[in-house]
Amino acid sequence: MNFFSKRIVAFVIMLLLSSQIAFAAGVQSNITGIRFSQKAEAVRIVFDADAVPEYKVSTTNNGVNIVIDMLHTVNNSSLENLAIDDNLVQSVTFTTINKDTLRTMITLNRNASYKVNKLANPNRFYIDIIKNFDRKIVDEVAPGIKHITLVRSNAKGMLTANFLDIDGKANVQLHPVLANDVIAGRQVLSSMALHNNALAAINASYFAPSGEILGLTKIDNTIVSTSYLARGAFGIQINGKPMIGQVNYSGVVTLANGMSIPISGVNCERGEDALVVYNPYFDSSTRSNAYGIEYVVKNGTVIAINQNDSPLEAGTIVVSAHGSSKDKLANVKVGDKIKVNEDLGAMWNQVPQIMGVGPLLLKNNNVYVTSKEEEFGTDVASGRAPRTAVGITKDSHFLLAVVDGRQENSIGCTLSELAVLMQEMGAVDAVNFDGGGSSEMVIKNEVVNRPSDGSERKVGAALVVLSK
């Protein structure tokens, strides 16, 4: 629809709304009776009237209260409340406010959906409070790629989730990306998707405020961040097929004299007595302080020695040491050989793209939540929250998921609930990604979910869907 057409449609809608308001405004309506009915799927409250009033419907208390204000309306039914014996509806009361507005306050025991409608001959209108519903809206994004929106209401509350189901044979590839293409700093997901010309994207790794990735990440066969624990990971193999499991990092720097020094981390802040390896994925320089020593290495040979903040250039790495690690490197000179050995285990060493996140959710089609084993804190492991996850179906589809939470239309998921939801959607293996305010899905440059911060949060990394 072009701009001119949109203006015409908007003008017509405005006229219709204006006519409806004009019809109702100033006309007194008399409510002659109020009644209700109950079914398994909904509670219906019906208002009989001599003329259908102008009314406004709103919610308060996070959707638990439904408020119907009927303007220029008198309650001639003599009812002040309705006693409805239902585990969804707590109370229904009728009061007059502002002299000529009849207010109906419906208090629920939990969040629920509702629908308001009106009928003529005889005049009446009604509200259906829907107890349980489960709707799936499926849109084709591209051949072999479906966007599934799930909206559900039950005794737990309302839930809204977005899924991207990607056929393994679709003409796309999944790839991890960093904010602004480096570890340092953060960026909103929509900008990351646009920058990478991505068909779709979801948030991925845990991160620090600085942008430092908190988990093992491997991009195009280069390890760009590490974890201190074996944790759940999502990988994309050389043949493009997905894999999910646990991965652990170990690394050493070996000097020409045979001495080996453990690597404390990759592209992270250098701590006390630590040895950190930096590569150009970190930033343009190491940003390190002046209390260590740094060896610039190219093709296994030391080409420069600096005190701090060494430049990071293509084809080079920097071995940065402090304290006891610095002492072990004290005799290394320009021209000496330094070898960096990194190991992820036989299965993961050959995987070119890895996003270390966690915990695991499903393994071989069984719920398998490893939050204790992977030593996640209560901020991740406890309670309902917005969640992001990736799964693999039995027919090797990718299943990307974002569940909204902490808002009126969605209560979020516990990790166990998320595992069951992924299983319901067809996943046989699944892993949890970073959640909370970071949980977000972008499709064709549009944010399709509702981030719980109310706006996009800047994140450190994303998983993007690229056209081949």
Secondary structure, 3 states (H helix, E strand, C coil): CCHHHHHHHHHHHHHHHHHHHHHHCCCCEEEEEEEEEECCCEEEEEEEECCCCCEEEEEECCCCEEEEEEECEEECCCCCEECCCCCCEEEEEEEEECCCEEEEEEEECCCCEEEEEEECCCCEEEEEEECCEEEEEEEEEECCEEEEEEEEEECCEEEEEEEEEECCCCCEEEEEEEHHHCCCCCECHHHHHHHCCCCEEEECCCECCCCCECCCEEECCEEEECCCCCEEEEEECCCCCEEEEEECCEEEEEECCCCEEECCEECCCCCCCCEEEECCCCCCECCCCCCEEEEEEECCEEEEEECCCCECCCCEEEEEEEHHHHHHCCCCCCCCEEEEEEECCHHHHCCCEEEECCCEEEECCEECCCCCCCCCCHHHHCCCECEEEEEEECCCCEEEEEECCCECCECCECHHHHHHHHHHCCEEEEEECCCHHHCCEEECCEECCCCCCCCCCCECEEEEEEEC
